[in-house]
Amino acid sequence: MADTIMVDGEAAAPPPSAKDIRLVIGASSLGTVFEWYDFFIYGTLAASGIIGRTFFPAGNEVVQTLLAWAGFAVGFGFRPLGAVLFGYLGDRLGRKYTFLVTITLMGVATAGVGLVPSAATIGYAAPALVLLLRIMQGLALGGEYGGAAIYVAEHSPRGKSGFYTSFIQAGVVGGFILSLGVVLATRGVLSSAAWTAGGWRFPFLFSILLLAVSLWMRLKLSESPVFVKMRAAGERAGNPLIESFTYPGNLRRMIVALFGIAAGLTVIWYTAMFTVLSFLQTTMRVDETVAQLITGAGALAGLGWFVLFGWLSDRVGRKTPIVIGYAMTLLLLFPIFWTIGAAANPALARAADRAPVIVAGPHCAYSPFATKQADECGQLLDYFSKKGVPYTKRVTPVTMVSIGGEPIADHRPAALDAALTRAGYDLTKVTPSASNILVIFLAILVMGALCGVTFGPVAALLSEMFPPAIRYSSLSIPYHIGTGYFGGFLPFISQYIVARTGDPFAGLWYTMAVVAMALVVTVIGLNEKELVR
């Protein structure tokens, strides 16, 4: 960076020029894009089923899908530990070098997933290695976001941190879009057989190139001026982890950051991206490529929401947009998904309305994890769950099933297939009409606005909530617990709820419950007068 001076042996730029700011934002945001690409490429391919088939074969499609999403969740589960480790290093050693380490760890772990042999080749060692690499990814991501957000915030002029850090927030979405783009490009140049045989591994290996670009850009950066000044004055925390919990009032702020901010925004975001993608590909039987293109286009078009609401938060405050976004999510979430479902596969939606499936029996116990269900009623529920057909359960003395009011005496799969066909259930993959694709796109764009209004101001907000000496740790720990557990387990929990209830929309209640909690905590607990600007 140009025009630097030396403070305590470290380059700093007081104040940063416009060129410096562009480099800070560009390098930090692109690094965030690449880091989240690495993390999301697993989720993108898990939604298509290839991760489950390759590393978690179980002889049961529902179990296979759940195990693949459990692997997705494992990475999130270790993000808080990464936040503790790298938060400590970031507060003691500096922002710049800490997120150089995190992005290196992420790139190596992602490429490693692409090199793991299938379960058919090395047995249980395959899922074990994949889970180990997901843990490494989770540790890396636990340190990345806090470092990038704080680094940009600490370079921002007063009154512009919401706008500048919003590019970090957009970078998270950019990682998801890039993961979809690389998958689509790879599938476009390979035959279906080549893709299935191993071409799907290329998006993981592509991470090596992204790592090289990220390191090249970030090595050009200077340390944060706030950290350099703090270090020169001898004001660094002795033990940032302990002081994050003992500094006056900080524990309360961390609780608000966890339950009010991180938990709420992350379930909205994952619902908008991964739940929409999975819903289109599985429940609504939309062609995989078409579903990925629509979701990616909607996410790309929605990037502007993050910058807009980040900029707006510099003018109206951080709390107001987030509270409005939570309230609007509670009002609009179900209608948005109903709209997507009706437009994605109208024939299937009409069949479900016109000819509802009712499964009845004395117990109807169903476990999505069981290889074989305990009774006939459970076997029927397992059959309809695997087909993605919604059903209603009832209690009757004997086991029975009806489709559109017609009792089906023969419960063998072939007879049930024929009954579903007669009732108008077409379970082949479909491509929606152009007008319906536009409807889906607009619905995703609305979801993107809900993400932007809650996510856009957050990097600036979280940076301002905590004192500089313990900022990295205090921000990272609640953020990654909230996003790692409430958000990371969302695909698994929502898929499990759908499998248990037979209602394709039932998983949304998890999002609704978390957002309702976050709204209450934010309204009551977030005090903007305490923010350090």
Stockholm file with secondary structure:
# STOCKHOLM 1.0

chainA/1-533         MADTIMVDGEAAAPPPSAKDIRLVIGASSLGTVFEWYDFFIYGTLAASGIIGRTFFPAGNEVVQTLLAWAGFAVGFGFRPLGAVLFGYLGDRLGRKYTFLVTITLMGVATAGVGLVPSAATIGYAAPALVLLLRIMQGLALGGEYGGAAIYVAEHSPRGKSGFYTSFIQAGVVGGFILSLGVVLATRGVLSSAAWTAGGWRFPFLFSILLLAVSLWMRLKLSESPVFVKMRAAGERAGNPLIESFTYPGNLRRMIVALFGIAAGLTVIWYTAMFTVLSFLQTTMRVDETVAQLITGAGALAGLGWFVLFGWLSDRVGRKTPIVIGYAMTLLLLFPIFWTIGAAANPALARAADRAPVIVAGPHCAYSPFATKQADECGQLLDYFSKKGVPYTKRVTPVTMVSIGGEPIADHRPAALDAALTRAGYDLTKVTPSASNILVIFLAILVMGALCGVTFGPVAALLSEMFPPAIRYSSLSIPYHIGTGYFGGFLPFISQYIVARTGDPFAGLWYTMAVVAMALVVTVIGLNEKELVR
#=GR chainA/1-533 SS CCSCEEETTEEECSSCCHHHHHHHHHHHHHHHHHHHHHHHHHHHHHHHTHHHHHHCCCSCHHHHHHHHHHHHHHHHHTHHHHHHHHHHHHHHTCHHHHHHHHHHHHHHHHHHHHHCCCHHHHTTHHHHHHHHHHHHHHHHHHHHHHHHHHHHHHHSCTTCHHHHHHHHHHHHHHHHHHHHHHHHHHHHHSCHHHHHHTGGGHHHHTHHHHHHHHHHHHTTCCCCHHHHHHHHTTCCCSSHHHHHHHSTTHHHHHHIIIIIIIHHHHHHHHIIIIIHHHIIIIISCBCHHHHHHHHHHHHHHTHHHHHHHHHHHHHHCSHHHHHHHHHHHHHHHHHHHHHHHHHHCHHHHHHHHHSCEEEEESCCCCCTTCSSCSSHHHHHHHHHHHHTCCEEEEECSSCEEEETTEECCCCSHHHHHHHHHHTTCCCSCBCCCHHHHHHHHHHHHHHHHHHHHHHTTHHHHHHHHSCGGGHHHHHHHHHHHIIIIIITTHHHHHHHHHHHHCCTTTTHHHHHHHHHHHHHHHHHHCCGGGCCC
#=GC SS_cons         CCSCEEETTEEECSSCCHHHHHHHHHHHHHHHHHHHHHHHHHHHHHHHTHHHHHHCCCSCHHHHHHHHHHHHHHHHHTHHHHHHHHHHHHHHTCHHHHHHHHHHHHHHHHHHHHHCCCHHHHTTHHHHHHHHHHHHHHHHHHHHHHHHHHHHHHHSCTTCHHHHHHHHHHHHHHHHHHHHHHHHHHHHHSCHHHHHHTGGGHHHHTHHHHHHHHHHHHTTCCCCHHHHHHHHTTCCCSSHHHHHHHSTTHHHHHHIIIIIIIHHHHHHHHIIIIIHHHIIIIISCBCHHHHHHHHHHHHHHTHHHHHHHHHHHHHHCSHHHHHHHHHHHHHHHHHHHHHHHHHHCHHHHHHHHHSCEEEEESCCCCCTTCSSCSSHHHHHHHHHHHHTCCEEEEECSSCEEEETTEECCCCSHHHHHHHHHHTTCCCSCBCCCHHHHHHHHHHHHHHHHHHHHHHTTHHHHHHHHSCGGGHHHHHHHHHHHIIIIIITTHHHHHHHHHHHHCCTTTTHHHHHHHHHHHHHHHHHHCCGGGCCC
//
